[in-house]
Amino acid sequence: MDKATLAEILNAPIIKRSVMISGHATSVSIEKPFWDILKKSAQEQETSINKLITLIDDARPKTTHNVNLSSAIRLYVLNRLK
């Protein structure tokens, strides 16, 4: 991969969106490519982004070493790309 392509990838804007999780509003900040793949994944599963994020939120560990929601979404997307 050349330097210009890598620079373009690393310059992806972080987008903050408000989502509903289990009936309460929260905001999630992740890079645009992650939102794009999350949206595609929700469409493939015939569900909404909010419901998919709720599923991710429900599955993340609730221990003293919490995985924050943005990280959990990124890990979900990376797993989908395998």
N, CA, C and O atoms as a CHARMM CRD file, in Angstrom:
* protein
*
  328
    1    1 MET  N      0.84900  -1.16800   0.00000 PROA 1      0.00000
    2    1 MET  CA     0.00000   0.00000   0.00000 PROA 1      0.00000
    3    1 MET  C      0.89800   1.23700   0.00000 PROA 1      0.00000
    4    1 MET  O      1.86200   1.32600   0.76100 PROA 1      0.00000
    5    2 ASP  N      0.56000   2.17900  -0.86500 PROA 2      0.00000
    6    2 ASP  CA     1.40100   3.37300  -0.92700 PROA 2      0.00000
    7    2 ASP  C      1.03000   4.36500   0.17500 PROA 2      0.00000
    8    2 ASP  O     -0.02000   4.26200   0.81000 PROA 2      0.00000
    9    3 LYS  N      1.91600   5.31300   0.37600 PROA 3      0.00000
   10    3 LYS  CA     1.77100   6.27800   1.47100 PROA 3      0.00000
   11    3 LYS  C      0.50400   7.12600   1.31700 PROA 3      0.00000
   12    3 LYS  O     -0.15900   7.41600   2.31400 PROA 3      0.00000
   13    4 ALA  N      0.15700   7.52300   0.10200 PROA 4      0.00000
   14    4 ALA  CA    -1.03100   8.35900  -0.12400 PROA 4      0.00000
   15    4 ALA  C     -2.31200   7.60500   0.22800 PROA 4      0.00000
   16    4 ALA  O     -3.22000   8.16500   0.84200 PROA 4      0.00000
   17    5 THR  N     -2.37800   6.33500  -0.16400 PROA 5      0.00000
   18    5 THR  CA    -3.55300   5.52100   0.15800 PROA 5      0.00000
   19    5 THR  C     -3.67800   5.33400   1.65900 PROA 5      0.00000
   20    5 THR  O     -4.76800   5.45700   2.21700 PROA 5      0.00000
   21    6 LEU  N     -2.57100   5.04000   2.30500 PROA 6      0.00000
   22    6 LEU  CA    -2.58000   4.86300   3.75400 PROA 6      0.00000
   23    6 LEU  C     -2.99400   6.16100   4.45200 PROA 6      0.00000
   24    6 LEU  O     -3.76500   6.13000   5.41100 PROA 6      0.00000
   25    7 ALA  N     -2.49000   7.28700   3.98100 PROA 7      0.00000
   26    7 ALA  CA    -2.85200   8.57800   4.57200 PROA 7      0.00000
   27    7 ALA  C     -4.34800   8.83800   4.43300 PROA 7      0.00000
   28    7 ALA  O     -4.97900   9.35300   5.35600 PROA 7      0.00000
   29    8 GLU  N     -4.91400   8.48400   3.28400 PROA 8      0.00000
   30    8 GLU  CA    -6.35600   8.66300   3.07100 PROA 8      0.00000
   31    8 GLU  C     -7.16200   7.80000   4.04100 PROA 8      0.00000
   32    8 GLU  O     -8.14600   8.26500   4.61600 PROA 8      0.00000
   33    9 ILE  N     -6.75100   6.55700   4.22200 PROA 9      0.00000
   34    9 ILE  CA    -7.43200   5.65100   5.14800 PROA 9      0.00000
   35    9 ILE  C     -7.36700   6.20300   6.56800 PROA 9      0.00000
   36    9 ILE  O     -8.36700   6.21900   7.28500 PROA 9      0.00000
   37   10 LEU  N     -6.18500   6.65300   6.96400 PROA 10     0.00000
   38   10 LEU  CA    -5.98500   7.12200   8.33400 PROA 10     0.00000
   39   10 LEU  C     -6.60500   8.48800   8.59200 PROA 10     0.00000
   40   10 LEU  O     -6.67400   8.93400   9.73800 PROA 10     0.00000
   41   11 ASN  N     -7.05500   9.15000   7.53900 PROA 11     0.00000
   42   11 ASN  CA    -7.68400  10.45700   7.66800 PROA 11     0.00000
   43   11 ASN  C     -9.21000  10.35900   7.66700 PROA 11     0.00000
   44   11 ASN  O     -9.89100  11.37300   7.51400 PROA 11     0.00000
   45   12 ALA  N     -9.75000   9.16200   7.83300 PROA 12     0.00000
   46   12 ALA  CA   -11.20700   8.97800   7.84400 PROA 12     0.00000
   47   12 ALA  C    -11.81300   9.78600   8.98900 PROA 12     0.00000
   48   12 ALA  O    -11.31700   9.74200  10.11500 PROA 12     0.00000
   49   13 PRO  N    -12.88000  10.52100   8.70200 PROA 13     0.00000
   50   13 PRO  CA   -13.47800  11.33800   9.76100 PROA 13     0.00000
   51   13 PRO  C    -14.18500  10.48500  10.81400 PROA 13     0.00000
   52   13 PRO  O    -14.77200   9.44600  10.51100 PROA 13     0.00000
   53   14 ILE  N    -14.10900  10.95400  12.05100 PROA 14     0.00000
   54   14 ILE  CA   -14.87100  10.32000  13.12300 PROA 14     0.00000
   55   14 ILE  C    -16.24900  10.96600  13.11800 PROA 14     0.00000
   56   14 ILE  O    -16.37600  12.19000  13.15300 PROA 14     0.00000
   57   15 ILE  N    -17.27200  10.13100  13.07500 PROA 15     0.00000
   58   15 ILE  CA   -18.64700  10.61100  13.02900 PROA 15     0.00000
   59   15 ILE  C    -19.34100  10.22600  14.32600 PROA 15     0.00000
   60   15 ILE  O    -19.30200   9.07300  14.75700 PROA 15     0.00000
   61   16 LYS  N    -19.97400  11.21200  14.93100 PROA 16     0.00000
   62   16 LYS  CA   -20.70800  10.99100  16.18000 PROA 16     0.00000
   63   16 LYS  C    -22.19700  10.93400  15.85100 PROA 16     0.00000
   64   16 LYS  O    -22.74100  11.84700  15.23100 PROA 16     0.00000
   65   17 ARG  N    -22.84700   9.85400  16.27300 PROA 17     0.00000
   66   17 ARG  CA   -24.28200   9.69500  16.03300 PROA 17     0.00000
   67   17 ARG  C    -24.98400   9.34300  17.33000 PROA 17     0.00000
   68   17 ARG  O    -24.42700   8.67800  18.20300 PROA 17     0.00000
   69   18 SER  N    -26.20800   9.80200  17.43100 PROA 18     0.00000
   70   18 SER  CA   -27.04800   9.44400  18.56400 PROA 18     0.00000
   71   18 SER  C    -27.79200   8.16500  18.20300 PROA 18     0.00000
   72   18 SER  O    -28.36900   8.06100  17.12100 PROA 18     0.00000
   73   19 VAL  N    -27.77600   7.20500  19.10200 PROA 19     0.00000
   74   19 VAL  CA   -28.47200   5.93600  18.88000 PROA 19     0.00000
   75   19 VAL  C    -29.30500   5.59900  20.11300 PROA 19     0.00000
   76   19 VAL  O    -29.02800   6.06600  21.21800 PROA 19     0.00000
   77   20 MET  N    -30.32300   4.78400  19.90100 PROA 20     0.00000
   78   20 MET  CA   -31.16000   4.30600  21.00100 PROA 20     0.00000
   79   20 MET  C    -30.73700   2.88200  21.33000 PROA 20     0.00000
   80   20 MET  O    -30.71900   2.01000  20.46100 PROA 20     0.00000
   81   21 ILE  N    -30.39800   2.65800  22.58900 PROA 21     0.00000
   82   21 ILE  CA   -30.01700   1.32900  23.05800 PROA 21     0.00000
   83   21 ILE  C    -30.93500   0.96800  24.21100 PROA 21     0.00000
   84   21 ILE  O    -30.91800   1.60700  25.26300 PROA 21     0.00000
   85   22 SER  N    -31.73000  -0.05600  23.99800 PROA 22     0.00000
   86   22 SER  CA   -32.65400  -0.51900  25.03900 PROA 22     0.00000
   87   22 SER  C    -33.47800   0.63600  25.60800 PROA 22     0.00000
   88   22 SER  O    -33.69100   0.72200  26.81800 PROA 22     0.00000
   89   23 GLY  N    -33.93300   1.51200  24.73000 PROA 23     0.00000
   90   23 GLY  CA   -34.82100   2.59000  25.14400 PROA 23     0.00000
   91   23 GLY  C    -34.16000   3.85400  25.65800 PROA 23     0.00000
   92   23 GLY  O    -34.85800   4.79900  26.02200 PROA 23     0.00000
   93   24 HSD  N    -32.83800   3.90200  25.70000 PROA 24     0.00000
   94   24 HSD  CA   -32.19400   5.14800  26.12300 PROA 24     0.00000
   95   24 HSD  C    -31.22700   5.63900  25.05200 PROA 24     0.00000
   96   24 HSD  O    -30.59300   4.85200  24.34800 PROA 24     0.00000
   97   25 ALA  N    -31.13400   6.95500  24.95100 PROA 25     0.00000
   98   25 ALA  CA   -30.27800   7.56600  23.93200 PROA 25     0.00000
   99   25 ALA  C    -28.84100   7.64600  24.43200 PROA 25     0.00000
  100   25 ALA  O    -28.57900   7.93900  25.59800 PROA 25     0.00000
  101   26 THR  N    -27.93200   7.37900  23.52400 PROA 26     0.00000
  102   26 THR  CA   -26.51100   7.54400  23.80800 PROA 26     0.00000
  103   26 THR  C    -25.83600   7.94900  22.50400 PROA 26     0.00000
  104   26 THR  O    -26.43300   7.83700  21.43300 PROA 26     0.00000
  105   27 SER  N    -24.62100   8.41000  22.58900 PROA 27     0.00000
  106   27 SER  CA   -23.90900   8.77000  21.36400 PROA 27     0.00000
  107   27 SER  C    -22.73300   7.82700  21.16300 PROA 27     0.00000
  108   27 SER  O    -22.11900   7.34500  22.11400 PROA 27     0.00000
  109   28 VAL  N    -22.44800   7.58500  19.90400 PROA 28     0.00000
  110   28 VAL  CA   -21.34300   6.71100  19.52300 PROA 28     0.00000
  111   28 VAL  C    -20.47700   7.47000  18.52600 PROA 28     0.00000
  112   28 VAL  O    -20.98400   8.04200  17.56000 PROA 28     0.00000
  113   29 SER  N    -19.18400   7.47100  18.76300 PROA 29     0.00000
  114   29 SER  CA   -18.22900   8.11900  17.86000 PROA 29     0.00000
  115   29 SER  C    -17.29000   7.06400  17.29500 PROA 29     0.00000
  116   29 SER  O    -16.47700   6.48600  18.01600 PROA 29     0.00000
  117   30 ILE  N    -17.41300   6.82200  15.99400 PROA 30     0.00000
  118   30 ILE  CA   -16.52000   5.89800  15.29300 PROA 30     0.00000
  119   30 ILE  C    -16.23500   6.46000  13.89900 PROA 30     0.00000
  120   30 ILE  O    -16.93900   7.34900  13.42000 PROA 30     0.00000
  121   31 GLU  N    -15.22100   5.94400  13.27500 PROA 31     0.00000
  122   31 GLU  CA   -14.82200   6.40900  11.95800 PROA 31     0.00000
  123   31 GLU  C    -15.87400   6.02300  10.91500 PROA 31     0.00000
  124   31 GLU  O    -16.55800   5.00800  11.04800 PROA 31     0.00000
  125   32 LYS  N    -15.98600   6.85800   9.87200 PROA 32     0.00000
  126   32 LYS  CA   -16.99000   6.66100   8.82700 PROA 32     0.00000
  127   32 LYS  C    -16.96200   5.25900   8.21800 PROA 32     0.00000
  128   32 LYS  O    -18.03000   4.67800   8.02600 PROA 32     0.00000
  129   33 PRO  N    -15.79900   4.68700   7.90600 PROA 33     0.00000
  130   33 PRO  CA   -15.82700   3.33700   7.32600 PROA 33     0.00000
  131   33 PRO  C    -16.50500   2.30400   8.23800 PROA 33     0.00000
  132   33 PRO  O    -17.13500   1.36600   7.74900 PROA 33     0.00000
  133   34 PHE  N    -16.37700   2.47200   9.55300 PROA 34     0.00000
  134   34 PHE  CA   -17.05400   1.55300  10.46700 PROA 34     0.00000
  135   34 PHE  C    -18.56700   1.74900  10.40700 PROA 34     0.00000
  136   34 PHE  O    -19.31400   0.77200  10.42200 PROA 34     0.00000
  137   35 TRP  N    -19.03100   3.00900  10.33900 PROA 35     0.00000
  138   35 TRP  CA   -20.46600   3.25300  10.19000 PROA 35     0.00000
  139   35 TRP  C    -20.97600   2.62100   8.89500 PROA 35     0.00000
  140   35 TRP  O    -22.04600   2.01200   8.87800 PROA 35     0.00000
  141   36 ASP  N    -20.21200   2.76700   7.81700 PROA 36     0.00000
  142   36 ASP  CA   -20.63500   2.22800   6.52200 PROA 36     0.00000
  143   36 ASP  C    -20.82900   0.71500   6.59000 PROA 36     0.00000
  144   36 ASP  O    -21.83100   0.19400   6.10000 PROA 36     0.00000
  145   37 ILE  N    -19.88200   0.01600   7.18900 PROA 37     0.00000
  146   37 ILE  CA   -19.96800  -1.44300   7.26600 PROA 37     0.00000
  147   37 ILE  C    -21.04100  -1.86300   8.25900 PROA 37     0.00000
  148   37 ILE  O    -21.72000  -2.86700   8.04400 PROA 37     0.00000
  149   38 LEU  N    -21.20400  -1.11300   9.33900 PROA 38     0.00000
  150   38 LEU  CA   -22.26200  -1.40500  10.30600 PROA 38     0.00000
  151   38 LEU  C    -23.63300  -1.27300   9.64000 PROA 38     0.00000
  152   38 LEU  O    -24.51200  -2.10700   9.85600 PROA 38     0.00000
  153   39 LYS  N    -23.81200  -0.23100   8.83600 PROA 39     0.00000
  154   39 LYS  CA   -25.07500  -0.03300   8.11400 PROA 39     0.00000
  155   39 LYS  C    -25.32900  -1.19400   7.15300 PROA 39     0.00000
  156   39 LYS  O    -26.44100  -1.71800   7.08700 PROA 39     0.00000
  157   40 LYS  N    -24.30500  -1.59000   6.41300 PROA 40     0.00000
  158   40 LYS  CA   -24.43900  -2.70600   5.47700 PROA 40     0.00000
  159   40 LYS  C    -24.78600  -3.99200   6.22000 PROA 40     0.00000
  160   40 LYS  O    -25.62200  -4.76900   5.75900 PROA 40     0.00000
  161   41 SER  N    -24.15700  -4.21500   7.35300 PROA 41     0.00000
  162   41 SER  CA   -24.42500  -5.40600   8.15500 PROA 41     0.00000
  163   41 SER  C    -25.86900  -5.41300   8.64600 PROA 41     0.00000
  164   41 SER  O    -26.53200  -6.45000   8.60800 PROA 41     0.00000
  165   42 ALA  N    -26.35700  -4.27100   9.10200 PROA 42     0.00000
  166   42 ALA  CA   -27.75100  -4.17800   9.55800 PROA 42     0.00000
  167   42 ALA  C    -28.71100  -4.47400   8.40400 PROA 42     0.00000
  168   42 ALA  O    -29.70100  -5.18200   8.58800 PROA 42     0.00000
  169   43 GLN  N    -28.42500  -3.93800   7.22800 PROA 43     0.00000
  170   43 GLN  CA   -29.26900  -4.19500   6.05800 PROA 43     0.00000
  171   43 GLN  C    -29.27500  -5.67700   5.70600 PROA 43     0.00000
  172   43 GLN  O    -30.33100  -6.23900   5.41400 PROA 43     0.00000
  173   44 GLU  N    -28.11600  -6.31100   5.72900 PROA 44     0.00000
  174   44 GLU  CA   -28.02500  -7.73900   5.41300 PROA 44     0.00000
  175   44 GLU  C    -28.81400  -8.58400   6.40900 PROA 44     0.00000
  176   44 GLU  O    -29.34800  -9.63500   6.05400 PROA 44     0.00000
  177   45 GLN  N    -28.88400  -8.12100   7.65800 PROA 45     0.00000
  178   45 GLN  CA   -29.60800  -8.85300   8.69600 PROA 45     0.00000
  179   45 GLN  C    -31.06300  -8.38800   8.81700 PROA 45     0.00000
  180   45 GLN  O    -31.80600  -8.84600   9.68600 PROA 45     0.00000
  181   46 GLU  N    -31.45000  -7.47300   7.92900 PROA 46     0.00000
  182   46 GLU  CA   -32.81100  -6.92500   7.91200 PROA 46     0.00000
  183   46 GLU  C    -33.21300  -6.39100   9.28300 PROA 46     0.00000
  184   46 GLU  O    -34.27600  -6.71300   9.81400 PROA 46     0.00000
  185   47 THR  N    -32.33500  -5.57000   9.83300 PROA 47     0.00000
  186   47 THR  CA   -32.58100  -4.94400  11.12700 PROA 47     0.00000
  187   47 THR  C    -32.10100  -3.50300  11.06500 PROA 47     0.00000
  188   47 THR  O    -31.50300  -3.08200  10.07500 PROA 47     0.00000
  189   48 SER  N    -32.35900  -2.76100  12.10800 PROA 48     0.00000
  190   48 SER  CA   -31.90500  -1.37000  12.16100 PROA 48     0.00000
  191   48 SER  C    -30.51300  -1.29700  12.79100 PROA 48     0.00000
  192   48 SER  O    -30.07000  -2.21700  13.47900 PROA 48     0.00000
  193   49 ILE  N    -29.85100  -0.19400  12.53900 PROA 49     0.00000
  194   49 ILE  CA   -28.55000   0.02200  13.17200 PROA 49     0.00000
  195   49 ILE  C    -28.71700   0.05400  14.68900 PROA 49     0.00000
  196   49 ILE  O    -27.88500  -0.48600  15.41800 PROA 49     0.00000
  197   50 ASN  N    -29.79600   0.68800  15.16800 PROA 50     0.00000
  198   50 ASN  CA   -30.02700   0.74000  16.61500 PROA 50     0.00000
  199   50 ASN  C    -30.15200  -0.65500  17.21400 PROA 50     0.00000
  200   50 ASN  O    -29.58100  -0.92700  18.27000 PROA 50     0.00000
  201   51 LYS  N    -30.89300  -1.54200  16.55200 PROA 51     0.00000
  202   51 LYS  CA   -31.05400  -2.90500  17.07600 PROA 51     0.00000
  203   51 LYS  C    -29.73600  -3.67200  17.02600 PROA 51     0.00000
  204   51 LYS  O    -29.42800  -4.44200  17.93600 PROA 51     0.00000
  205   52 LEU  N    -28.96500  -3.46600  15.97300 PROA 52     0.00000
  206   52 LEU  CA   -27.67200  -4.13500  15.87000 PROA 52     0.00000
  207   52 LEU  C    -26.72300  -3.63300  16.96300 PROA 52     0.00000
  208   52 LEU  O    -26.01800  -4.42500  17.58700 PROA 52     0.00000
  209   53 ILE  N    -26.70900  -2.33200  17.18800 PROA 53     0.00000
  210   53 ILE  CA   -25.85800  -1.78700  18.24800 PROA 53     0.00000
  211   53 ILE  C    -26.32400  -2.27700  19.61500 PROA 53     0.00000
  212   53 ILE  O    -25.49700  -2.53000  20.49000 PROA 53     0.00000
  213   54 THR  N    -27.63500  -2.41500  19.81100 PROA 54     0.00000
  214   54 THR  CA   -28.14800  -2.96600  21.07000 PROA 54     0.00000
  215   54 THR  C    -27.64800  -4.38900  21.26400 PROA 54     0.00000
  216   54 THR  O    -27.26100  -4.76300  22.37100 PROA 54     0.00000
  217   55 LEU  N    -27.65100  -5.18500  20.20400 PROA 55     0.00000
  218   55 LEU  CA   -27.14500  -6.55500  20.27200 PROA 55     0.00000
  219   55 LEU  C    -25.66100  -6.56000  20.66000 PROA 55     0.00000
  220   55 LEU  O    -25.23800  -7.34200  21.51100 PROA 55     0.00000
  221   56 ILE  N    -24.89200  -5.69500  20.03800 PROA 56     0.00000
  222   56 ILE  CA   -23.46200  -5.58600  20.35500 PROA 56     0.00000
  223   56 ILE  C    -23.28100  -5.15300  21.81000 PROA 56     0.00000
  224   56 ILE  O    -22.45200  -5.70600  22.53200 PROA 56     0.00000
  225   57 ASP  N    -24.06000  -4.16700  22.22700 PROA 57     0.00000
  226   57 ASP  CA   -23.96800  -3.66800  23.60200 PROA 57     0.00000
  227   57 ASP  C    -24.31100  -4.76100  24.61100 PROA 57     0.00000
  228   57 ASP  O    -23.63000  -4.90600  25.62700 PROA 57     0.00000
  229   58 ASP  N    -25.35700  -5.52400  24.33600 PROA 58     0.00000
  230   58 ASP  CA   -25.76700  -6.60000  25.24900 PROA 58     0.00000
  231   58 ASP  C    -24.70700  -7.69100  25.36500 PROA 58     0.00000
  232   58 ASP  O    -24.59500  -8.34400  26.40200 PROA 58     0.00000
  233   59 ALA  N    -23.92800  -7.88900  24.29800 PROA 59     0.00000
  234   59 ALA  CA   -22.94300  -8.97100  24.27800 PROA 59     0.00000
  235   59 ALA  C    -21.59300  -8.57800  24.87200 PROA 59     0.00000
  236   59 ALA  O    -20.78700  -9.44800  25.20300 PROA 59     0.00000
  237   60 ARG  N    -21.34200  -7.28300  25.00900 PROA 60     0.00000
  238   60 ARG  CA   -20.00400  -6.89700  25.48300 PROA 60     0.00000
  239   60 ARG  C    -19.85800  -7.16300  26.97900 PROA 60     0.00000
  240   60 ARG  O    -20.82300  -7.05500  27.73600 PROA 60     0.00000
  241   61 PRO  N    -18.65000  -7.50800  27.39200 PROA 61     0.00000
  242   61 PRO  CA   -18.39800  -7.84000  28.79900 PROA 61     0.00000
  243   61 PRO  C    -18.71400  -6.66900  29.72500 PROA 61     0.00000
  244   61 PRO  O    -18.38400  -5.51900  29.43700 PROA 61     0.00000
  245   62 LYS  N    -19.34800  -6.98600  30.82100 PROA 62     0.00000
  246   62 LYS  CA   -19.66600  -5.95500  31.82600 PROA 62     0.00000
  247   62 LYS  C    -18.84800  -6.24700  33.08500 PROA 62     0.00000
  248   62 LYS  O    -19.39800  -6.50000  34.15600 PROA 62     0.00000
  249   63 THR  N    -17.53900  -6.20700  32.93300 PROA 63     0.00000
  250   63 THR  CA   -16.63200  -6.49500  34.04400 PROA 63     0.00000
  251   63 THR  C    -15.86200  -5.23300  34.39700 PROA 63     0.00000
  252   63 THR  O    -16.13600  -4.15500  33.87000 PROA 63     0.00000
  253   64 THR  N    -14.91600  -5.37700  35.27600 PROA 64     0.00000
  254   64 THR  CA   -14.09400  -4.22200  35.64500 PROA 64     0.00000
  255   64 THR  C    -13.22900  -3.75200  34.48100 PROA 64     0.00000
  256   64 THR  O    -12.73600  -2.62400  34.49900 PROA 64     0.00000
  257   65 HSD  N    -13.03500  -4.59600  33.47200 PROA 65     0.00000
  258   65 HSD  CA   -12.25600  -4.22700  32.28600 PROA 65     0.00000
  259   65 HSD  C    -13.20700  -4.04600  31.10700 PROA 65     0.00000
  260   65 HSD  O    -13.05500  -4.69200  30.07000 PROA 65     0.00000
  261   66 ASN  N    -14.18200  -3.16800  31.27600 PROA 66     0.00000
  262   66 ASN  CA   -15.20200  -2.95900  30.25100 PROA 66     0.00000
  263   66 ASN  C    -14.59600  -2.62500  28.89600 PROA 66     0.00000
  264   66 ASN  O    -13.59700  -1.91300  28.79300 PROA 66     0.00000
  265   67 VAL  N    -15.22200  -3.15500  27.87500 PROA 67     0.00000
  266   67 VAL  CA   -14.92600  -2.77100  26.50400 PROA 67     0.00000
  267   67 VAL  C    -15.91800  -1.65900  26.19000 PROA 67     0.00000
  268   67 VAL  O    -17.12700  -1.88000  26.25500 PROA 67     0.00000
  269   68 ASN  N    -15.42900  -0.45900  25.84700 PROA 68     0.00000
  270   68 ASN  CA   -16.39000   0.61100  25.57400 PROA 68     0.00000
  271   68 ASN  C    -17.16400   0.30600  24.29500 PROA 68     0.00000
  272   68 ASN  O    -16.72800  -0.49200  23.46500 PROA 68     0.00000
  273   69 LEU  N    -18.31500   0.95100  24.15000 PROA 69     0.00000
  274   69 LEU  CA   -19.21600   0.62500  23.05000 PROA 69     0.00000
  275   69 LEU  C    -18.57500   0.87600  21.68700 PROA 69     0.00000
  276   69 LEU  O    -18.73200   0.06200  20.77800 PROA 69     0.00000
  277   70 SER  N    -17.86500   1.97300  21.53200 PROA 70     0.00000
  278   70 SER  CA   -17.21300   2.24800  20.24400 PROA 70     0.00000
  279   70 SER  C    -16.21600   1.15000  19.88800 PROA 70     0.00000
  280   70 SER  O    -16.15600   0.71700  18.73700 PROA 70     0.00000
  281   71 SER  N    -15.44300   0.70000  20.85600 PROA 71     0.00000
  282   71 SER  CA   -14.48800  -0.39100  20.61300 PROA 71     0.00000
  283   71 SER  C    -15.21400  -1.68100  20.28000 PROA 71     0.00000
  284   71 SER  O    -14.78900  -2.42400  19.39500 PROA 71     0.00000
  285   72 ALA  N    -16.30200  -1.95100  20.97900 PROA 72     0.00000
  286   72 ALA  CA   -17.07300  -3.16800  20.71100 PROA 72     0.00000
  287   72 ALA  C    -17.61700  -3.16200  19.28400 PROA 72     0.00000
  288   72 ALA  O    -17.61400  -4.19300  18.61300 PROA 72     0.00000
  289   73 ILE  N    -18.08200  -2.00600  18.82300 PROA 73     0.00000
  290   73 ILE  CA   -18.58800  -1.89900  17.44900 PROA 73     0.00000
  291   73 ILE  C    -17.45700  -2.13200  16.45600 PROA 73     0.00000
  292   73 ILE  O    -17.63500  -2.85600  15.47700 PROA 73     0.00000
  293   74 ARG  N    -16.30400  -1.53200  16.69600 PROA 74     0.00000
  294   74 ARG  CA   -15.16200  -1.73900  15.79200 PROA 74     0.00000
  295   74 ARG  C    -14.76000  -3.21300  15.74400 PROA 74     0.00000
  296   74 ARG  O    -14.47100  -3.74300  14.67100 PROA 74     0.00000
  297   75 LEU  N    -14.74000  -3.87000  16.89400 PROA 75     0.00000
  298   75 LEU  CA   -14.38800  -5.29600  16.93100 PROA 75     0.00000
  299   75 LEU  C    -15.42400  -6.12900  16.18600 PROA 75     0.00000
  300   75 LEU  O    -15.07200  -7.08600  15.49700 PROA 75     0.00000
  301   76 TYR  N    -16.69600  -5.77400  16.32000 PROA 76     0.00000
  302   76 TYR  CA   -17.75900  -6.46400  15.57900 PROA 76     0.00000
  303   76 TYR  C    -17.52000  -6.32400  14.07100 PROA 76     0.00000
  304   76 TYR  O    -17.58000  -7.30600  13.33100 PROA 76     0.00000
  305   77 VAL  N    -17.25200  -5.10300  13.63200 PROA 77     0.00000
  306   77 VAL  CA   -17.02900  -4.85600  12.20100 PROA 77     0.00000
  307   77 VAL  C    -15.81400  -5.63200  11.70500 PROA 77     0.00000
  308   77 VAL  O    -15.87100  -6.25100  10.64300 PROA 77     0.00000
  309   78 LEU  N    -14.71900  -5.60700  12.45600 PROA 78     0.00000
  310   78 LEU  CA   -13.52900  -6.36400  12.04800 PROA 78     0.00000
  311   78 LEU  C    -13.84000  -7.84800  11.91100 PROA 78     0.00000
  312   78 LEU  O    -13.36900  -8.50500  10.98200 PROA 78     0.00000
  313   79 ASN  N    -14.63000  -8.37000  12.83100 PROA 79     0.00000
  314   79 ASN  CA   -15.00700  -9.77900  12.75600 PROA 79     0.00000
  315   79 ASN  C    -15.85900 -10.05900  11.51800 PROA 79     0.00000
  316   79 ASN  O    -15.71400 -11.11200  10.89600 PROA 79     0.00000
  317   80 ARG  N    -16.73800  -9.13400  11.15800 PROA 80     0.00000
  318   80 ARG  CA   -17.57200  -9.30100   9.95600 PROA 80     0.00000
  319   80 ARG  C    -16.71700  -9.33700   8.68800 PROA 80     0.00000
  320   80 ARG  O    -17.10200  -9.95700   7.69700 PROA 80     0.00000
  321   81 LEU  N    -15.58000  -8.68500   8.71600 PROA 81     0.00000
  322   81 LEU  CA   -14.72300  -8.61500   7.53300 PROA 81     0.00000
  323   81 LEU  C    -13.82500  -9.83200   7.35900 PROA 81     0.00000
  324   81 LEU  O    -13.15400  -9.97000   6.33600 PROA 81     0.00000
  325   82 LYS  N    -13.81100 -10.71200   8.35200 PROA 82     0.00000
  326   82 LYS  CA   -12.95600 -11.90900   8.25400 PROA 82     0.00000
  327   82 LYS  C    -13.42300 -12.80200   7.13500 PROA 82     0.00000
  328   82 LYS  O    -12.83000 -13.85500   6.89700 PROA 82     0.00000
